[in-house]
């Protein structure tokens, strides 16, 4: 379990240089925290792994989506699954790379 205080948790996932198969496994690998096991295969399991008393909100910043490419069709599914467990993803990369990679905008699901 993560040791934390307060009600919010900010996590960061760096997709560049990850080697996972699907987008989800690359997001988990990109978090790179010693207490987070690589076998977390769902947002439910991630939510349980990062649970701590009084936790209300988790913001997960996921950087360099354009660095891994080919996952555009998984983006909405991963986003929805995370948000269904009150883990709010913020997907980032340089705007010109986002456009060049033709990554669709999922819009806000909040």
C-alpha positions in Angstrom: 0.0 0.0 0.0 1.1 3.5 -0.8 1.9 5.6 2.3 0.3 9.0 1.8 -1.4 11.8 3.7 -4.2 14.1 2.6 -7.1 13.3 0.3 -5.5 13.5 -3.2 -2.9 11.4 -4.9 -1.0 12.6 -8.0 0.7 9.8 -10.0 2.8 10.1 -13.1 3.3 7.6 -15.9 6.0 8.0 -18.5 5.2 5.9 -21.6 8.5 6.6 -23.4 10.8 3.5 -23.2 8.0 1.2 -21.9 7.9 -2.2 -23.4 4.5 -3.5 -22.5 2.0 -5.0 -25.0 -1.2 -3.1 -24.6 -1.7 0.5 -23.7 -2.8 -0.4 -20.2 0.3 -2.5 -19.4 2.5 0.4 -20.6 0.6 2.9 -18.4 1.3 0.6 -15.4 5.0 0.1 -16.4 5.4 3.9 -16.8 4.4 4.6 -13.2 7.6 2.9 -12.1 6.9 2.9 -8.4 8.6 0.2 -6.3 5.3 -0.6 -4.4 3.3 -1.0 -7.6 3.4 -4.6 -9.0 3.5 -5.0 -12.8 0.6 -7.6 -12.7 -2.1 -4.9 -12.2 -4.3 -5.6 -15.1 -7.3 -3.3 -14.4 -8.2 0.0 -13.0 -10.0 -1.8 -10.2 -6.7 -3.4 -9.1 -4.8 -0.1 -9.5 -7.4 1.6 -7.3 -6.9 -1.1 -4.7 -3.1 -0.9 -4.9 -3.1 2.8 -4.3 -5.8 3.0 -1.6 -5.1 4.8 1.6 -7.2 6.2 4.4 -9.2 9.4 3.4 -8.1 9.2 -0.2 -10.7 10.9 -2.4 -9.2 11.6 -5.8 -6.4 10.3 -7.9 -5.0 12.2 -10.8 -2.8 10.2 -13.2 -0.7 12.2 -15.6 0.3 10.0 -18.5 3.0 11.5 -20.7 4.2 10.9 -24.2 1.3 9.0 -25.6 2.8 9.8 -29.1 5.9 7.9 -28.1 4.2 4.6 -28.1 1.7 4.9 -31.1 -0.7 2.4 -32.3 -2.9 2.5 -29.2 -5.4 5.1 -30.5 -8.2 2.5 -30.4 -7.5 1.7 -26.7 -7.4 5.3 -25.5 -11.1 5.7 -24.8 -11.5 2.3 -23.2 -8.5 2.9 -20.8 -9.7 6.4 -20.0 -13.3 5.2 -19.2 -12.0 2.3 -17.1 -9.8 4.6 -15.0 -12.5 7.2 -14.5 -15.0 4.6 -13.5 -12.7 4.0 -10.5 -12.2 7.7 -9.7 -8.7 7.8 -11.3 -8.6 10.8 -13.6 -6.1 10.5 -16.4 -4.5 13.4 -18.1 -2.9 12.3 -21.4 -0.1 14.6 -22.5 2.4 15.0 -25.3 3.5 17.9 -27.5 0.7 19.3 -29.5 2.4 18.9 -32.9 3.2 15.3 -32.0 -0.4 14.7 -31.0 -1.6 16.0 -34.3 1.1 14.2 -36.3 0.2 10.9 -34.6 -3.5 11.6 -35.3 -4.5 10.7 -31.8 -8.2 11.2 -31.4 -9.5 13.6 -28.7 -11.7 11.6 -26.3 -13.3 14.7 -24.9 -14.1 15.1 -21.3 -15.8 12.2 -19.5 -16.2 14.0 -16.3 
